[in-house]
């Protein structure tokens, strides 16, 4: 018996939280996290990958940082925000598990 596959199958069949039924997030993204995600995808879509340049692209778009609420993006703020969001998502995943 594969315990991991069994757990995944049970969680996939759980319909108590249908909005997260097949996602690996322990919680849905907030509105500001979604806006950051969309802005990051736009910046990356322009071919920008350097963190400093990505931060400049976010600042130019006046994207609100989900944790600090700032819009004056620089490389340090980008790293801090991504680390904080990731830590929070990891904690939610630990609490709620696969398929939340």
Protein Blocks (a to p, Z undefined) as FASTA:
>chain_A
ZZklmmmmmmmmpmklmmlmmccbfbdcdfklmmmmmmmmmmmmnopabfklmmmmmmmn
opacfklopabdcfklmmmmmmmmmmmmmmmmmmnoghZZ
